[in-house]
Amino acid sequence: MTSQSIILSQSPVIRVYDDVLEQQLLANVQDYLQNTSWKFGAVSFKAPGSYRYWYKHFAGGYDEADTSDCSGVLENEAPVIWKMWSLLERSIFKDHTLMRCYANGYPYGCEGSAHLDSADPNDYTAVFYSNPTWDPNWAGETVFLTQQPPADIVAAVLPRPNRLVLFQGNVPHAARGISRVCPLLRITLMFKTKKKSN
C-alpha cells in the first residue's frame, strides 16, 4: 500500500492510499458490491432538486449522535466488507471506531452536492473506489472545497481502482458526475469513523 497526503491551506490533511487491498480480497469486495441489492433514492445533501442515486446501507446509524461501534453488525450483514474493515482497522483506521458503512452507485446523469459529513473534527470519512477499471476521461472525481467562502476546489481525487481517500468529516466535498461515455456504475464504499480520544 502506498500513500500520499494533500495538505489544504488552513485545513486538515487528506490522505490518499493506493493499492489498499491484496488482489483476492479486492476481487471479493468488487464482486460483492457489483452484485449487492441496491436501492435508489439516496442524496448527498437534503435540498430541493438534489440528485438521487443508488445506495446500499450495511451497518450503523444515520444519526451523527449515534457513535456506537457497528463493526459487529457489519460482520453479520456483509462479511466480505467486514473482512476489509478488520484489515484496515489495524493500519489506516488504528484508533478509530466504525460508526457507519454503506456504498453508493452513480450512473451517468447523477452527481453529488457539496456537503459536510460532520461538524466534529474527530469524525472521519473514508471513500474506497471499488471499480475494477477507471478511465480518467470518465470523470467522477471526489472534489474537496475550501472551508471558508468563497468556495473553491482545492483538491480532486480520481476514482482509481483500489484507492482509498481518508479525510475529516468537516471538509466540504462532493462526488462529481461521470461522463456520458462511461459504461459503468461509479461504485464507492464508505466507512464513517470516530477517532478515539487519547
LOMI-53323 format. One record per residue (C-alpha): z, y, x. Coordinates in pm, 1 decimal, always signed. Each point is the difference from the previous one (the first is absolute). Layout:
! residues N
{{Z,Y,X}} ...
This chain:
! residues 198
{{+0.0,+0.0,+0.0}} {{-89.1,+342.9,+130.7}} {{+132.3,+330.7,-129.2}} {{-67.8,+369.8,+22.1}} {{+183.2,+303.5,-131.2}} {{-140.2,+306.4,-170.9}} {{+240.5,+288.6,+50.5}} {{-17.1,+260.5,-273.4}} {{+103.8,+357.5,+63.6}} {{+348.3,+51.7,-148.5}} {{-25.8,-345.4,-159.9}} {{+103.7,-355.5,+73.0}} {{-213.3,-237.3,+199.8}} {{-250.5,-224.6,-173.4}} {{-28.1,-335.4,+176.0}} {{-319.6,-205.1,-12.9}} {{+16.0,-370.2,+93.2}} {{-313.4,-206.6,+57.6}} {{-38.2,-379.5,+9.4}} {{+327.1,-35.0,-190.1}} {{-30.3,-364.0,-111.8}} {{-120.4,-308.7,+180.3}} {{-323.3,-139.2,-142.3}} {{+134.7,-281.0,-221.5}} {{+263.1,+212.7,-172.4}} {{-252.6,+283.0,-35.2}} {{-245.7,-239.0,-168.7}} {{+275.7,-124.2,-234.2}} {{+102.4,+355.8,-96.2}} {{-363.1,+104.9,-52.7}} {{-71.5,-304.9,-215.5}} {{+316.1,+55.2,-204.3}} {{-78.7,+365.8,-67.0}} {{-364.7,-70.6,-83.3}} {{+106.2,-253.4,-260.8}} {{+313.9,+156.1,-146.5}} {{+22.8,+91.9,-369.5}} {{-83.3,+370.8,+9.8}} {{+91.2,+245.0,-277.4}} {{-174.5,+330.8,-65.4}} {{+161.1,+337.2,-62.7}} {{+206.9,+104.9,+302.0}} {{-5.7,+365.5,+111.7}} {{+117.5,+152.1,+327.7}} {{+114.0,+320.5,-167.4}} {{+93.0,+34.3,-367.1}} {{-209.2,+291.7,-120.5}} {{-268.6,+42.5,-264.8}} {{-336.7,-118.4,+126.5}} {{+137.8,-213.1,+285.1}} {{-226.1,-286.2,+103.8}} {{+120.9,-346.6,-95.7}} {{-47.2,-306.3,+217.9}} {{+86.2,-369.7,+31.7}} {{+346.0,-107.1,+114.6}} {{+232.1,-297.6,+36.4}} {{+378.7,+43.4,+10.6}} {{+182.9,-266.9,+201.5}} {{+363.4,+109.5,+32.1}} {{+240.7,+291.4,-26.0}} {{+63.2,+286.7,-235.4}} {{-213.4,+296.4,-94.1}} {{+302.8,+230.7,+6.5}} {{+82.3,+181.8,+326.6}} {{+369.9,-38.0,-81.4}} {{-31.3,-381.2,+21.8}} {{+64.8,-71.8,+367.5}} {{+84.1,-369.3,-32.4}} {{-163.6,-252.9,+232.5}} {{-286.8,-173.4,-182.9}} {{-103.0,-241.3,+277.7}} {{+151.6,-296.0,-188.6}} {{-210.0,+80.4,-306.7}} {{-307.0,+35.4,+221.5}} {{+65.4,-345.5,+149.3}} {{+4.8,-152.3,-350.5}} {{-291.4,+198.3,-144.9}} {{-241.7,+14.8,+295.3}} {{+100.2,-235.3,+286.3}} {{-304.4,+88.9,+213.5}} {{+79.6,+371.9,-16.3}} {{+368.0,-75.0,+66.4}} {{-100.6,-194.5,+312.3}} {{-181.5,+310.3,+120.7}} {{+301.1,+218.5,-83.9}} {{+244.7,-232.4,+179.1}} {{-214.9,+14.9,+311.9}} {{-32.8,+379.7,-5.2}} {{+368.9,+44.8,-83.1}} {{+81.3,-124.9,+348.4}} {{-222.5,+257.2,+170.2}} {{-151.3,+299.8,-180.6}} {{+260.1,+1.1,-278.2}} {{+309.4,-69.5,+208.5}} {{+296.2,+172.3,-168.6}} {{-194.1,+48.0,-327.9}} {{+79.0,-133.4,-348.8}} {{-294.2,-97.4,-220.5}} {{+18.1,+191.6,-329.3}} {{-344.2,-68.0,-147.5}} {{-319.9,-191.4,+73.1}} {{-332.2,+26.9,-183.5}} {{-376.2,+8.4,+55.2}} {{-268.6,+245.7,-110.2}} {{-370.2,-60.8,-52.8}} {{-249.3,+287.9,-3.8}} {{-358.8,-56.4,-112.2}} {{-267.2,+265.7,+43.6}} {{+75.5,+292.2,-234.9}} {{+380.2,-13.9,+42.0}} {{+208.6,+202.9,+238.5}} {{+358.9,+104.5,+45.5}} {{+160.7,+339.4,-42.4}} {{+205.2,+174.2,+268.0}} {{+366.5,-89.3,-46.6}} {{+335.1,-78.0,+161.2}} {{+154.7,-345.6,-28.2}} {{+354.7,+132.2,+36.3}} {{+194.4,+314.9,+80.9}} {{+245.3,-201.6,+212.9}} {{-93.4,+1.5,+372.7}} {{+164.6,-344.2,+32.4}} {{-259.9,-149.9,-235.6}} {{-310.5,-138.8,+163.8}} {{-337.2,-123.8,-119.4}} {{-223.4,-246.8,+179.7}} {{-361.5,-50.8,-106.5}} {{-168.1,-320.8,+117.9}} {{-379.7,-15.1,-16.9}} {{-89.9,-357.0,-90.8}} {{-376.6,+2.5,-47.1}} {{-172.3,-253.2,+227.9}} {{-254.4,+263.3,+107.0}} {{-43.6,+374.5,-32.6}} {{-291.3,+225.4,+91.6}} {{+89.5,+363.0,+86.5}} {{-284.4,+107.3,-230.4}} {{+196.0,-143.5,-293.0}} {{+262.9,+280.3,+37.5}} {{+333.0,-76.5,-178.5}} {{+222.0,+162.4,+261.5}} {{+367.5,+70.8,-54.6}} {{+38.0,+371.3,+68.8}} {{+322.3,+175.9,+95.3}} {{+63.3,+363.6,-89.1}} {{+219.2,+282.2,+121.8}} {{+340.4,+15.1,-164.9}} {{-15.6,+377.9,-47.7}} {{-272.1,+186.9,-188.5}} {{-277.2,+73.0,+38.4}} {{-83.3,-371.1,+5.9}} {{-222.0,-130.0,+276.9}} {{-93.1,-345.2,+127.8}} {{+177.3,-69.7,+327.9}} {{-86.2,-369.0,+43.0}} {{-221.4,-266.3,-151.8}} {{+30.6,-376.4,+43.3}} {{-301.8,-222.9,-58.7}} {{+77.5,-321.2,-194.1}} {{-84.4,-223.1,+292.8}} {{+74.6,-371.5,-59.9}} {{+342.6,-123.4,+114.1}} {{+127.1,+356.0,+48.7}} {{+333.0,+138.2,-124.1}} {{+102.9,+364.9,-16.6}} {{+370.8,+87.3,-27.7}} {{+128.0,+344.4,-100.0}} {{+294.4,+172.0,-163.1}} {{-28.4,+21.3,-377.4}} {{+29.8,+379.1,+4.0}} {{-337.5,+39.1,+176.1}} {{-268.7,+109.8,-251.4}} {{-290.4,-243.5,-1.6}} {{-287.7,-128.8,-210.7}} {{-240.6,-292.2,-7.3}} {{-354.2,+133.7,+2.9}} {{-270.4,-161.0,-209.2}} {{-244.4,-250.1,+140.6}} {{-372.9,+57.0,+35.1}} {{-245.0,-123.2,-263.0}} {{-153.9,-224.6,+267.7}} {{+327.6,-194.1,+42.0}} {{-32.1,-346.8,-158.8}} {{+373.9,-77.4,+17.5}} {{+324.4,+86.7,-172.8}} {{+211.2,+204.3,+245.3}} {{+318.3,-207.9,+5.4}} {{+324.8,+129.7,+146.3}} {{+343.1,-159.5,+9.4}} {{+300.6,+231.7,-10.4}} {{+353.0,-51.2,+127.5}} {{+249.7,+268.9,-109.2}} {{+314.8,-6.7,+211.3}} {{+321.0,+186.9,+69.5}} {{+118.0,+37.8,+357.4}} {{+356.2,-123.5,+40.2}} {{+261.3,+245.8,+123.4}} {{+121.2,-52.8,+355.3}} 
